[in-house]
Amino acid sequence: MKKMIFLAIVIATISCASNKVSQTSTNSALISTGWSDDDTYTVKVSDKTEDGAIKAAKHRILKDIVDVRLRNNSRYTDIVKIRDEFDVPLRNGVIVKRQQNHEEVTIFFQIQDKGLKKKFQRQ
């Protein structure tokens, strides 16, 4: 009888412990904005529609590039030329996380390209 009680306690402890691990792993999958590495840049934007949020994300990325280049005193700050230069990474950008709020959609939009950070800081 004592063995059965002990066995029930051990099983209950193991089953509770496995639930806590799975909850922790889902919470640790948070996405951060900015640079993940030298080739990956992520922004977070909200809009009424997903298409509007994607357009806003691309605009935010272009604005961030111009801001970085202005701070670095770069001579390459023309937004039209920057849009052409970053056309491929922006076209290949992906939504890595989507959240639906009451009246708007929030997305995490990520672009990737080899040497992306150096392209951002071009002087």
N, C-alpha and C positions, 0 to 999 in steps of 0.2 A: 504494500500500500504506500509506504514511504517512497519507494522507487517511482511509483506512478505520479505522485505529487511533484517530486523532483523533476521528472521527465516533462511534466506539463509546464512547469516554471521555465525550464530550459527552452522548450519549444516556443513559449510565449515571448521570451526574451529575444530569441533569434528572429522571430517574425516581426517584432517591433523594430529591431535594429535594422532589418533589411528595408523597412518602409522609410526610415529616417535617411538612409543613404540615397534612395531614389529621389526623395524630395530635395535634398541638398544638391544633387547633381543637376536638377532642372533649374534651380536658382542660380547656380554658378555659371550658367550659359548666357550671362548678360553680355550684350554687345556694347562696345565703347565706340565713341566717335573719334575722328581724327586718324592718326597714323597707326595702323596695326604693325606694319613693317615698312621698309623703304619702297615697296611696290604696291601697297594697298591703302586706300584712303576711304573713310566712311563718314557720311553725314546723316543727321536725323532731321527730318522735316515733316510738317503736317499740312494737310490741305483737305478740302471737302471731298475730292475724288482721288483715286489712286493715280490717274494720269496727271492730274494737277500736281500731286506730290512728287511725281517723277520729274516733271518740268521744273518744279521748285528746287529739287535736289541738284539737278544739273546746273541750274542758275547759281545755287549756293556754292557749288564746287568751283565754277568759273570765277565767282566773286572772291573766293578764298585764294585762288591762284593770283588774281590781280593784287589782292592785299599783300600776299607774300612777296610778290615781285616789286611792289612799291616800297615796302620796308627794306628790301635788299638793294634799292636804287637801280633796279634793272631797267634796261632800255626797251624790253619786250613787254609792254603793258597794254597794248591795244587788244581790247576784248574780242574783236572780230578775228584777229590773227590767233589769239589764244584758243578761241572756239575751234578754229580749223586744226590747230596743233593737237588739241585733245579730243578730236572728233571720234577717233576709234575707241579710246577708253570710255568715253561717255556713252557711246552707242552700245558698248558691251557691258555697261554697268548692270548690276543686279540688285534686286531687293533682297536683303539678307534677313530682314524681320519686318513683319507687318502687324500693326495694332489698330483695331477698329474701336474708336471712341464713339460717343453718342452722335456727334454731328460731323466728325472728321476722321481721316485716316492718317496714322503716323507710320512712316516707313524709315528704315535704316537702309540707305542706298550706298552701295560700295562699288568703287572703280579699281581696276588693277591694270598695271602695265609695268614692264621691266624698266627700272630706273625712274619711276614716277616721281619720287621725292626730288630728285635732281632736276627733273623737268619743271616741277613747281618753282624751284628756286633759280631757274635759269637767269643769267645776268647777261 
